[in-house]
Protein backbone atom coordinates (compact mmCIF):
# COMPACT_ATOMS: atom_id res chain seq x y z
CA UNK A 1 0.00 0.00 0.00
CA UNK A 2 1.16 3.50 -0.77
CA UNK A 3 0.30 6.90 0.72
CA UNK A 4 1.12 10.16 -1.03
CA UNK A 5 1.60 13.37 0.97
CA UNK A 6 1.86 16.76 -0.76
CA UNK A 7 4.64 18.56 1.11
CA UNK A 8 4.98 21.80 -0.85
CA UNK A 9 4.03 23.56 -4.07
CA UNK A 10 6.37 26.11 -5.66
CA UNK A 11 6.08 28.37 -8.67
CA UNK A 12 9.38 29.25 -10.35
CA UNK A 13 10.43 30.69 -13.69
CA UNK A 14 12.74 28.68 -15.93
CA UNK A 15 15.60 30.18 -17.96
CA UNK A 16 13.14 31.27 -20.68
CA UNK A 17 10.83 32.97 -18.17
CA UNK A 18 8.14 30.27 -18.38
CA UNK A 19 6.29 29.86 -15.08
CA UNK A 20 6.60 26.30 -13.73
CA UNK A 21 4.43 24.84 -10.98
CA UNK A 22 6.33 22.24 -8.96
CA UNK A 23 4.65 19.88 -6.48
CA UNK A 24 6.80 17.90 -4.06
CA UNK A 25 5.47 14.69 -2.52
CA UNK A 26 6.59 12.29 0.17
CA UNK A 27 5.44 8.76 -0.63
CA UNK A 28 5.16 6.16 2.09
CA UNK A 29 5.20 2.54 0.92
CA UNK A 30 4.38 -0.44 3.05
CA UNK A 31 5.94 -3.45 1.34
CA UNK A 32 4.14 -6.76 1.96
CA UNK A 33 7.29 -8.49 3.27
CA UNK A 34 8.38 -5.72 5.65
CA UNK A 35 6.80 -4.20 8.73
CA UNK A 36 8.70 -0.92 8.32
CA UNK A 37 7.55 1.53 5.65
CA UNK A 38 9.91 2.80 2.96
CA UNK A 39 9.90 6.39 1.72
CA UNK A 40 10.15 7.74 -1.80
CA UNK A 41 10.06 11.22 -3.33
CA UNK A 42 7.93 12.40 -6.23
CA UNK A 43 8.00 15.70 -8.13
CA UNK A 44 5.25 16.81 -10.50
CA UNK A 45 5.82 19.74 -12.85
CA UNK A 46 3.26 21.62 -14.88
CA UNK A 47 3.55 24.76 -16.96
CA UNK A 48 1.25 27.63 -15.99
CA UNK A 49 -0.18 27.86 -19.54
CA UNK A 50 -0.97 24.10 -19.60
CA UNK A 51 -1.92 23.13 -16.02
CA UNK A 52 -3.48 19.80 -17.04
CA UNK A 53 -0.25 18.45 -18.54
CA UNK A 54 2.17 17.16 -15.90
CA UNK A 55 5.68 15.78 -16.03
CA UNK A 56 6.24 13.39 -13.13
CA UNK A 57 9.22 11.55 -11.72
CA UNK A 58 9.55 9.39 -8.61
CA UNK A 59 12.54 7.88 -6.90
CA UNK A 60 12.86 4.28 -5.84
CA UNK A 61 12.80 3.96 -2.03
CA UNK A 62 15.21 6.53 -0.60
CA UNK A 63 15.20 5.31 2.99
CA UNK A 64 13.26 3.61 5.73
CA UNK A 65 13.67 6.84 7.71
CA UNK A 66 10.92 9.39 7.20
CA UNK A 67 13.11 12.09 8.80
CA UNK A 68 16.02 11.47 6.41
CA UNK A 69 13.71 11.41 3.38
CA UNK A 70 12.09 14.68 4.51
CA UNK A 71 15.56 16.26 4.85
CA UNK A 72 16.41 15.23 1.28
CA UNK A 73 13.03 16.54 0.10
CA UNK A 74 13.60 19.86 1.88
CA UNK A 75 16.86 20.36 -0.03
CA UNK A 76 15.15 19.54 -3.31
CA UNK A 77 12.42 22.10 -2.58
CA UNK A 78 14.94 24.78 -1.59
CA UNK A 79 16.76 24.29 -4.89
CA UNK A 80 13.59 24.04 -7.03
CA UNK A 81 14.64 20.66 -8.44
CA UNK A 82 12.49 19.53 -11.38
CA UNK A 83 11.50 15.97 -12.37
CA UNK A 84 14.06 15.76 -15.17
CA UNK A 85 17.03 15.80 -12.76
CA UNK A 86 15.41 14.28 -9.64
CA UNK A 87 16.95 10.80 -9.88
CA UNK A 88 20.49 12.01 -10.55
CA UNK A 89 20.42 14.59 -7.76
CA UNK A 90 18.96 12.20 -5.16
CA UNK A 91 21.55 9.58 -6.15
CA UNK A 92 24.34 12.14 -5.65
CA UNK A 93 22.91 13.24 -2.28
CA UNK A 94 22.61 9.68 -0.96
CA UNK A 95 26.08 8.71 -2.24
CA UNK A 96 27.56 11.77 -0.52
CA UNK A 97 25.68 10.95 2.71
CA UNK A 98 26.95 7.35 2.65
CA UNK A 99 30.51 8.60 2.04
CA UNK A 100 30.31 10.88 5.08
CA UNK A 101 28.94 8.09 7.26
CA UNK A 102 31.84 5.72 6.56
C-alpha positions as CSV (number, residue, x, y, z in Angstrom):
1,X,0.0,0.0,0.0
2,X,1.2,3.5,-0.8
3,X,0.3,6.9,0.7
4,X,1.1,10.2,-1.0
5,X,1.6,13.4,1.0
6,X,1.9,16.8,-0.8
7,X,4.6,18.6,1.1
8,X,5.0,21.8,-0.8
9,X,4.0,23.6,-4.1
10,X,6.4,26.1,-5.7
11,X,6.1,28.4,-8.7
12,X,9.4,29.2,-10.3
13,X,10.4,30.7,-13.7
14,X,12.7,28.7,-15.9
15,X,15.6,30.2,-18.0
16,X,13.1,31.3,-20.7
17,X,10.8,33.0,-18.2
18,X,8.1,30.3,-18.4
19,X,6.3,29.9,-15.1
20,X,6.6,26.3,-13.7
21,X,4.4,24.8,-11.0
22,X,6.3,22.2,-9.0
23,X,4.6,19.9,-6.5
24,X,6.8,17.9,-4.1
25,X,5.5,14.7,-2.5
26,X,6.6,12.3,0.2
27,X,5.4,8.8,-0.6
28,X,5.2,6.2,2.1
29,X,5.2,2.5,0.9
30,X,4.4,-0.4,3.1
31,X,5.9,-3.4,1.3
32,X,4.1,-6.8,2.0
33,X,7.3,-8.5,3.3
34,X,8.4,-5.7,5.7
35,X,6.8,-4.2,8.7
36,X,8.7,-0.9,8.3
37,X,7.5,1.5,5.6
38,X,9.9,2.8,3.0
39,X,9.9,6.4,1.7
40,X,10.2,7.7,-1.8
41,X,10.1,11.2,-3.3
42,X,7.9,12.4,-6.2
43,X,8.0,15.7,-8.1
44,X,5.3,16.8,-10.5
45,X,5.8,19.7,-12.8
46,X,3.3,21.6,-14.9
47,X,3.5,24.8,-17.0
48,X,1.2,27.6,-16.0
49,X,-0.2,27.9,-19.5
50,X,-1.0,24.1,-19.6
51,X,-1.9,23.1,-16.0
52,X,-3.5,19.8,-17.0
53,X,-0.2,18.4,-18.5
54,X,2.2,17.2,-15.9
55,X,5.7,15.8,-16.0
56,X,6.2,13.4,-13.1
57,X,9.2,11.5,-11.7
58,X,9.6,9.4,-8.6
59,X,12.5,7.9,-6.9
60,X,12.9,4.3,-5.8
61,X,12.8,4.0,-2.0
62,X,15.2,6.5,-0.6
63,X,15.2,5.3,3.0
64,X,13.3,3.6,5.7
65,X,13.7,6.8,7.7
66,X,10.9,9.4,7.2
67,X,13.1,12.1,8.8
68,X,16.0,11.5,6.4
69,X,13.7,11.4,3.4
70,X,12.1,14.7,4.5
71,X,15.6,16.3,4.8
72,X,16.4,15.2,1.3
73,X,13.0,16.5,0.1
74,X,13.6,19.9,1.9
75,X,16.9,20.4,0.0
76,X,15.2,19.5,-3.3
77,X,12.4,22.1,-2.6
78,X,14.9,24.8,-1.6
79,X,16.8,24.3,-4.9
80,X,13.6,24.0,-7.0
81,X,14.6,20.7,-8.4
82,X,12.5,19.5,-11.4
83,X,11.5,16.0,-12.4
84,X,14.1,15.8,-15.2
85,X,17.0,15.8,-12.8
86,X,15.4,14.3,-9.6
87,X,17.0,10.8,-9.9
88,X,20.5,12.0,-10.5
89,X,20.4,14.6,-7.8
90,X,19.0,12.2,-5.2
91,X,21.5,9.6,-6.1
92,X,24.3,12.1,-5.7
93,X,22.9,13.2,-2.3
94,X,22.6,9.7,-1.0
95,X,26.1,8.7,-2.2
96,X,27.6,11.8,-0.5
97,X,25.7,10.9,2.7
98,X,26.9,7.3,2.7
99,X,30.5,8.6,2.0
100,X,30.3,10.9,5.1
101,X,28.9,8.1,7.3
102,X,31.8,5.7,6.6
